Amino acid sequence: MANAQKSLLSMNEHNKYIYYQVVDLPGISADSLYKNAVYFIKQVYPKTKPMQMSNNSIIIKDKFLTYTYIVKHEDGEIACTLSIECKEAKYRYWLTDFVFTPYEKNRYGLFVPINGIDIPLETAISKVTKKELDGYLDQTGSFCKQLSEKLKKYMAEGRAIKKQDQPPAKVVTDKW
């Protein structure tokens, strides 16, 4: 199963790994899809400020931890860019610009990022072993698939509008 995740990533015209999908949702306007995308970003990434927002697209930075297979501790983190574009009755999204930052154990026994070392996944074969790179690509594919399913759910169901509770009526005791 893990080896199948690696095949989810492909190369784009700039020779970078990319996870790209176009989803058709007939009967939903571009404006509604954009509002759903904004709602998705606010719910899933509440502390992240979008890098770019226009009338039909959103771009944010994201990252996730990678783990070693043997001892199951943090091995590093992979940063990426998520882009969502909406049109009438369809939207597309892609994850790209995958950059690996290795972790090391500090003097307190915690795993922290090594400053100054950022390795694009496309050139990582020169810095890490083939087995490690396969693990990073598998974990990246798995992360992309999970995020994709979450995004599809938010985009299809739309924003669940909750009714605001009415504040209690004010009682004026001066006049009666």
Summary of the structure (lengths in Angstrom):
residues: 176
radius of gyration: 21.2
end to end distance: 74.1
largest distance: 83.0
contacts: 442
relative contact order: 0.20
helix: 31%
strand: 33%
